[in-house]
Amino acid sequence: MARLAVIGGTSLGPTALEPGLDSAGITITSREEVTVETPWGDVPVSILNAIYEGNQHTLFVVQRHHGKGGKSTPPHKIEFRANMHALTTIDADACIAINNVGSLAEDWPPGSVGLVEDVMCLNGEAWTFSEDHAVHVAMTRVLDNGLQDVLEKSLRESQPDLDDSVRMRHIYARSIGPQFETPAEVNALRKLGATCVGMTFVPEVRLAAERELPMCAVVIAGNWGAGMDSEAEHLDGDGVIDDARSNMLPAWNALAAILNHL
């Protein structure tokens, strides 16, 4: 039986989560909503008991944008320590993050789903559980190699229309948001080697590393980075989210593959 922590955005909302899991053949047998108290605030966690290919598993799901009164917390206001404290103290075997991103790689078109191989964040923010003494965690291998291999195999199988020339592994650059990036910022990130950009994941994997929780991440390309598509004058936030949601099936299949692996 696998115990899998899951963190993501609006794709993990109450109306999308169970249909998404069901589309990958994961059957929910029970669901409990709990609130985990942390030093950085309360975190709502969905505990799902599920069956996949005859085996029982437990999922611990956090929607990272959870807010009071049903509001969605903007990315620069998310208390990542609270979310990751909740997920690193439930005795999970591993954690998978699901992320909507912009593509910075010409060989990874919008609508494609890939995985994160490495991360970069150059905006000066520090995220750590240790504020009163220095803890230096090695970040040479920030994501679990075995989990990455499982993700890549599943994502290739789930997207048969993508040929081998389509990039699957990505370097995720974090932009603090909530605005999308400018064309100049996109150009700079591409020169630094980033192949996708988002607003959330990097603090999560840094905090998971401090707690030694194996982690992997799926990225769904909802749009080209600003300035890369000559036909698009402006990015439409709602349209980007809708495009990403419509391409979630490979991500759900990848989550199912992780359950089998664990």
C-alpha positions as CSV (number, residue, x, y, z in Angstrom):
1,M,0.0,0.0,0.0
2,A,1.4,3.4,-1.0
3,R,1.0,6.6,1.0
4,L,1.3,9.4,-1.5
5,A,1.3,13.1,-0.8
6,V,-0.1,15.2,-3.7
7,I,0.1,19.0,-4.1
8,G,-1.2,21.1,-6.9
9,G,-3.3,24.0,-8.0
10,T,-6.9,24.3,-9.2
11,S,-6.7,20.9,-10.9
12,L,-6.9,19.4,-7.4
13,G,-10.1,21.3,-6.5
14,P,-13.1,19.5,-5.1
15,T,-14.9,19.3,-8.4
16,A,-11.9,18.2,-10.4
17,L,-10.0,15.8,-8.2
18,E,-12.2,12.7,-8.1
19,P,-13.1,12.8,-11.8
20,G,-9.4,13.2,-12.6
21,L,-8.4,10.2,-10.5
22,D,-11.2,8.1,-11.9
23,S,-10.1,8.9,-15.5
24,A,-6.8,7.1,-14.6
25,G,-8.6,4.1,-13.2
26,I,-8.1,5.1,-9.5
27,T,-11.3,4.4,-7.5
28,I,-11.9,6.4,-4.4
29,T,-13.4,4.3,-1.6
30,S,-13.5,6.9,1.1
31,R,-12.7,10.6,1.6
32,E,-12.1,12.6,4.7
33,E,-11.4,16.3,5.0
34,V,-9.1,17.3,7.8
35,T,-7.4,20.5,8.9
36,V,-3.7,20.1,9.8
37,E,-2.5,22.7,12.3
38,T,1.0,24.0,11.6
39,P,3.2,26.8,13.1
40,W,2.5,28.7,9.9
41,G,-1.2,28.3,9.7
42,D,-3.9,25.7,9.1
43,V,-3.9,23.5,6.0
44,P,-6.9,21.7,4.7
45,V,-6.0,18.1,3.6
46,S,-8.1,15.6,1.7
47,I,-7.4,12.1,2.8
48,L,-8.5,9.7,0.1
49,N,-8.5,5.9,0.4
50,A,-8.3,4.4,-3.1
51,I,-7.9,1.2,-5.1
52,Y,-5.8,1.0,-8.2
53,E,-5.3,-2.2,-10.1
54,G,-6.5,-4.2,-7.1
55,N,-4.2,-2.5,-4.5
56,Q,-5.2,-0.2,-1.7
57,H,-3.5,3.2,-1.4
58,T,-3.9,6.4,0.6
59,L,-3.6,9.9,-1.0
60,F,-3.0,13.1,1.1
61,V,-4.0,16.0,-1.2
62,V,-3.3,19.7,-0.6
63,Q,-4.6,22.4,-3.0
64,R,-1.8,24.9,-2.7
65,H,-3.9,28.0,-3.3
66,H,-6.4,27.2,-0.5
67,G,-7.7,30.3,1.1
68,K,-10.4,31.6,3.5
69,G,-14.0,31.7,2.3
70,G,-13.2,29.7,-0.8
71,K,-10.8,32.3,-2.2
72,S,-7.7,31.3,-4.1
73,T,-4.5,32.6,-2.5
74,P,-2.3,34.3,-5.1
75,P,1.1,32.6,-5.6
76,H,3.2,35.3,-3.9
77,K,1.0,35.0,-0.7
78,I,1.1,31.2,-0.4
79,E,2.6,30.0,2.9
80,F,4.6,27.2,1.4
81,R,6.0,26.1,4.9
82,A,2.5,25.4,6.1
83,N,1.6,23.3,3.1
84,M,4.8,21.3,3.1
85,H,4.8,20.9,6.8
86,A,1.4,19.3,6.6
87,L,2.6,16.9,3.8
88,T,6.0,16.0,5.4
89,T,4.5,15.0,8.7
90,I,1.9,12.4,7.6
91,D,4.4,9.6,7.0
92,A,4.1,9.7,3.2
93,D,6.3,7.5,1.0
94,A,6.8,10.3,-1.5
95,C,5.2,13.5,-2.9
96,I,4.1,14.4,-6.4
97,A,3.4,18.0,-7.5
98,I,1.2,18.9,-10.4
99,N,2.0,22.3,-12.0
100,N,0.6,24.4,-14.8
101,V,3.5,26.2,-16.5
102,G,4.5,28.2,-19.5
103,S,6.8,26.6,-22.0
104,L,10.1,28.2,-22.7
105,A,11.3,25.4,-25.0
106,E,10.6,25.4,-28.7
107,D,10.5,21.6,-28.6
108,W,7.8,21.5,-26.0
109,P,4.5,22.9,-27.4
110,P,1.5,24.0,-25.3
111,G,-0.7,21.0,-24.5
112,S,2.2,18.8,-23.8
113,V,2.9,17.2,-20.3
114,G,6.4,16.7,-19.0
115,L,8.3,16.3,-15.8
116,V,10.7,18.5,-13.8
117,E,14.4,17.4,-13.7
118,D,15.8,20.5,-12.0
119,V,14.7,23.9,-10.7
120,M,16.0,27.5,-10.5
121,C,14.8,30.5,-8.5
122,L,16.7,33.7,-8.6
123,N,14.2,36.2,-7.0
124,G,16.0,36.3,-3.6
125,E,13.3,34.6,-1.6
126,A,14.4,32.1,1.0
127,W,12.1,29.3,2.1
128,T,13.2,27.1,5.1
129,F,11.8,25.4,8.1
130,S,14.8,26.5,10.1
131,E,14.8,30.2,10.9
132,D,16.9,30.2,14.1
133,H,19.9,28.1,13.0
134,A,21.5,27.4,9.6
135,V,20.6,24.2,7.9
136,H,22.4,23.7,4.5
137,V,20.7,20.9,2.5
138,A,22.4,19.6,-0.7
139,M,20.4,20.4,-3.8
140,T,22.5,18.5,-6.3
141,R,19.7,16.0,-6.9
142,V,16.5,17.9,-5.9
143,L,14.1,15.3,-7.4
144,D,14.1,11.6,-7.0
145,N,15.7,9.8,-9.9
146,G,13.6,6.6,-9.6
147,L,10.3,8.6,-9.5
148,Q,11.5,10.7,-12.5
149,D,12.0,7.5,-14.6
150,V,8.5,6.3,-13.7
151,L,7.0,9.6,-14.7
152,E,8.8,9.8,-18.0
153,K,7.8,6.2,-19.0
154,S,4.2,6.9,-18.1
155,L,4.1,10.3,-19.8
156,R,5.5,8.9,-23.0
157,E,2.9,6.1,-23.1
158,S,0.1,8.5,-22.3
159,Q,1.0,10.9,-25.2
160,P,1.6,8.6,-28.2
161,D,1.1,11.6,-30.6
162,L,4.3,13.2,-29.3
163,D,7.4,11.9,-31.1
164,D,10.8,11.5,-29.5
165,S,11.8,15.0,-30.5
166,V,9.4,16.5,-28.0
167,R,11.2,17.4,-24.8
168,M,10.0,15.5,-21.7
169,R,12.4,16.6,-18.9
170,H,12.4,20.2,-17.8
171,I,14.2,22.8,-15.8
172,Y,11.5,24.8,-13.9
173,A,12.2,28.4,-13.3
174,R,10.1,30.2,-10.7
175,S,8.6,33.6,-11.3
176,I,7.1,35.2,-8.2
177,G,3.9,36.3,-9.9
178,P,1.1,37.0,-9.8
179,Q,1.6,38.7,-13.2
180,F,2.9,36.6,-16.1
181,E,6.5,37.2,-17.2
182,T,7.5,39.8,-19.7
183,P,9.2,38.9,-23.0
184,A,12.5,40.2,-21.6
185,E,12.2,38.0,-18.5
186,V,11.4,35.0,-20.7
187,N,14.4,35.7,-22.9
188,A,16.6,35.9,-19.8
189,L,15.3,32.7,-18.3
190,R,15.8,30.8,-21.6
191,K,19.4,32.0,-21.8
192,L,19.9,30.7,-18.3
193,G,18.7,27.2,-19.4
194,A,15.1,27.2,-18.1
195,T,12.7,25.3,-20.2
196,C,9.5,26.1,-18.4
197,V,8.3,28.8,-15.9
198,G,5.8,28.8,-13.1
199,M,5.0,30.6,-9.9
200,T,4.9,28.0,-7.1
201,F,6.9,24.7,-7.3
202,V,10.4,25.7,-6.3
203,P,9.7,26.5,-2.6
204,E,7.9,23.2,-2.3
205,V,10.8,21.0,-3.5
206,R,13.3,23.0,-1.4
207,L,11.2,22.4,1.8
208,A,10.7,18.7,0.9
209,A,14.4,18.4,0.6
210,E,14.9,19.7,4.1
211,R,12.5,17.0,5.4
212,E,14.0,14.3,3.1
213,L,10.7,13.6,1.5
214,P,11.2,12.0,-2.0
215,M,9.6,14.3,-4.6
216,C,8.7,14.4,-8.3
217,A,6.7,16.8,-10.4
218,V,4.6,16.9,-13.5
219,V,4.4,20.1,-15.6
220,I,1.5,20.9,-18.0
221,A,2.3,23.5,-20.7
222,G,-0.7,25.8,-20.9
223,N,1.0,28.5,-23.1
224,W,4.2,29.7,-24.7
225,G,6.3,32.1,-22.7
226,A,5.5,35.8,-23.4
227,G,7.0,36.8,-26.8
228,M,7.5,33.3,-28.1
229,D,4.2,33.2,-29.9
230,S,4.0,35.9,-32.6
231,E,0.2,35.4,-32.9
232,A,-0.5,36.1,-29.2
233,E,-0.3,39.7,-28.1
234,H,-1.3,39.0,-24.5
235,L,-1.7,35.9,-22.3
236,D,-5.2,35.2,-21.0
237,G,-4.9,33.9,-17.5
238,D,-8.3,32.1,-17.6
239,G,-7.5,30.7,-21.0
240,V,-4.2,29.3,-19.9
241,I,-5.8,27.5,-16.9
242,D,-8.5,26.1,-19.1
243,D,-5.9,24.8,-21.6
244,A,-3.9,23.2,-18.9
245,R,-7.0,21.5,-17.3
246,S,-8.0,20.0,-20.7
247,N,-4.6,18.2,-20.8
248,M,-4.6,16.6,-17.4
249,L,-5.1,13.0,-18.3
250,P,-1.3,12.2,-18.7
251,A,-0.8,13.8,-15.3
252,W,-3.4,11.5,-13.7
253,N,-1.9,8.5,-15.4
254,A,1.5,9.5,-14.1
255,L,0.2,9.7,-10.6
256,A,-1.3,6.2,-11.0
257,A,2.1,4.9,-12.2
258,I,3.8,6.4,-9.1
259,L,1.3,4.5,-6.9
260,N,2.2,1.2,-8.6
261,H,5.9,2.0,-8.2
262,L,5.7,2.7,-4.5
